[in-house]
């Protein structure tokens, strides 16, 4: 795990206010969260779960994730409301190769907690962690039907980079468009020193 990620983790747990006045506690996933984390995925409607890349209804997948945590590669940030895992945003990193400066962001919020600003808060934290960890860009992947999610990411500054028709298949082997959105993490201050 990189030194920068370790520094970022020291900032948690953190409390954020939601639109409905309730508070959510944000913190990284722990080994002990296995059963509750699995419950989060089981609470997602099947029509949405088929767009997740992994068979998250299989407890052995969640067990593997929780028992092999490597925050430098994958940093799952949980949101807990009233002690229940209400959502998760993950920063995925490649530690070498040509995309080592690019992080990938994914987010999932339980239907019971949607519309309260939770996904926005989680993604905002992940973007801040990515920036402070030295990444230069973050990207997010979608299938064509995920309009609401893409609009939310666009409001956070992400723009569409790639749109490939009928490029990916869901867990039912149905083809969908693939959309890649990205956000440049360079700050105005970094640009200000260029060229002077």
C-alpha positions in Angstrom: 0.0 0.0 0.0 1.3 3.4 -0.9 2.3 5.9 1.8 -0.2 8.4 0.4 -3.1 5.9 0.7 -2.1 5.2 4.3 -2.2 8.9 5.0 -5.6 9.2 3.4 -7.0 6.3 5.5 -6.1 8.2 8.7 -8.9 10.6 7.9 -11.5 8.0 8.5 -14.0 7.4 9.9 -15.7 10.5 8.7 -19.3 11.7 9.1 -21.2 13.4 6.3 -24.7 14.9 6.4 -27.3 13.6 3.9 -30.1 15.6 2.2 -32.7 14.2 4.6 -30.8 15.4 7.6 -29.5 11.9 8.6 -25.8 11.3 9.0 -23.6 8.7 7.3 -20.3 7.4 8.5 -17.7 6.8 5.8 -14.9 4.3 6.4 -12.9 1.6 4.5 -14.2 -1.9 4.3 -12.9 -4.2 7.1 -12.7 -8.0 7.2 -15.5 -8.1 9.8 -17.9 -6.4 7.3 -18.2 -9.6 5.2 -21.8 -10.5 6.0 -23.1 -7.0 6.1 -21.3 -6.2 2.8 -22.9 -9.2 1.2 -26.3 -8.0 2.4 -25.8 -4.7 0.6 -25.4 -6.6 -2.7 -28.4 -8.9 -2.0 -30.5 -5.7 -1.4 -29.8 -4.5 -5.0 -32.6 -5.4 -7.4 -31.7 -8.3 -9.7 -32.3 -6.1 -12.7 -29.4 -3.9 -11.6 -27.2 -6.6 -10.2 -26.8 -8.1 -13.7 -24.7 -5.0 -14.6 -22.2 -5.7 -11.8 -19.0 -7.4 -13.2 -18.9 -10.0 -10.4 -21.4 -12.5 -9.1 -21.9 -10.6 -5.9 -24.7 -12.9 -4.6 -22.0 -15.5 -4.1 -20.7 -15.1 -0.5 -17.4 -16.7 -1.5 -16.7 -13.7 -3.8 -17.4 -11.2 -0.9 -15.3 -13.5 1.4 -12.4 -13.3 -1.0 -12.6 -9.5 -1.2 -12.9 -9.0 2.6 -10.1 -11.4 3.5 -7.6 -10.1 0.9 -7.9 -6.4 1.4 -5.3 -4.4 -0.5 -6.3 -0.7 -0.2 -3.4 0.3 -2.5 -5.1 -1.7 -5.3 -8.8 -1.5 -4.3 -10.1 0.8 -1.7 -13.7 0.1 -0.9 -15.2 3.1 1.1 -18.4 2.2 2.9 -21.2 4.5 4.0 -23.0 3.4 7.1 -26.4 4.8 8.1 -27.8 3.7 11.4 -25.1 1.0 11.6 -26.3 -0.5 8.2 -24.0 -0.5 5.1 -26.0 1.8 2.8 -23.5 2.2 0.0 -20.0 1.6 -1.3 -17.6 3.4 -3.6 -14.4 1.8 -4.6 -11.1 3.3 -6.0 -9.4 0.7 -8.2 -5.7 1.2 -9.0 -3.1 -0.5 -11.2 0.2 -0.3 -9.5 2.2 -0.6 -12.7 1.8 -0.4 -16.4 0.4 2.4 -18.7 -2.6 3.2 -16.5 -0.8 3.4 -13.2 -1.7 7.2 -13.1 -5.4 6.4 -13.7 -7.9 5.2 -11.0 -11.3 3.6 -11.7 -14.3 4.5 -9.6 -17.3 2.4 -9.0 -20.3 3.2 -6.7 -23.3 1.4 -5.4 -26.1 2.6 -3.1 -28.8 0.4 -1.6 -32.3 1.5 -3.0 -33.5 2.4 0.5 -30.8 5.1 0.7 -30.9 6.6 -2.8 -31.8 10.2 -3.5 -30.1 11.5 -0.3 -26.8 12.5 -1.8 -25.0 9.4 -0.6 -23.5 8.4 -3.9 -22.3 12.0 -4.5 -20.7 12.1 -1.1 -18.9 8.7 -1.6 -17.6 9.6 -5.1 -16.5 13.0 -3.8 -14.4 11.3 -1.1 -13.0 8.8 -3.6 -12.0 11.6 -6.0 -10.3 13.4 -3.1 -8.4 10.2 -2.1 -7.3 9.6 -5.7 -6.1 13.2 -6.0 -4.2 13.1 -2.7 -2.7 9.7 -3.6 -1.1 11.2 -6.7 -3.4 9.9 -9.4 -3.8 12.2 -12.4 -7.2 10.9 -13.7 -10.1 8.8 -12.7 -12.5 6.9 -14.9 -15.9 5.2 -14.5 -17.5 2.5 -16.6 -21.1 2.2 -17.5 -23.5 0.3 -19.7 -25.8 2.4 -21.9 -28.9 2.0 -19.7 -27.3 3.6 -16.6 -28.4 7.1 -17.5 -29.0 8.3 -14.0 -25.6 7.2 -12.8 -23.9 8.9 -15.9 -25.8 12.1 -15.2 -24.6 12.1 -11.6 -21.0 11.5 -12.7 -21.3 14.3 -15.3 -22.5 16.7 -12.5 -19.2 15.8 -10.7 -17.2 16.8 -13.7 -16.8 13.5 -15.5 -17.1 13.6 -19.3 -17.7 10.9 -21.9 -14.5 9.5 -23.3 -15.7 6.4 -25.2 -19.0 5.0 -26.4 -19.0 1.5 -28.0 -22.3 0.0 -29.2 -23.2 -3.5 -28.1 -19.7 -4.0 -26.7 -20.3 -5.7 -23.3 -22.6 -8.5 -22.1 -24.3 -8.6 -18.7 -24.6 -11.7 -16.6 -27.6 -12.9 -18.7 -25.4 -12.6 -21.9 -27.4 -9.7 -23.2 -25.4 -7.1 -25.1 -25.2 -3.4 -24.0 -23.4 -0.3 -25.0 -20.2 0.4 -23.1 -19.5 4.0 -21.9 -16.3 5.2 -20.3 -16.3 8.5 -18.5 -13.3 10.3 -17.1 -12.2 13.2 -14.9 -8.8 15.0 -15.0 -7.5 15.5 -11.4 -5.0 18.2 -12.2 -5.8 21.3 -10.3 -5.8 24.9 -11.6 -2.8 25.5 -9.4 -0.8 22.8 -11.2 -1.7 24.4 -14.5 -0.8 27.9 -13.2 2.9 27.1 -12.9 3.1 25.8 -16.5 4.7 28.0 -19.1 5.6 31.0 -16.9 
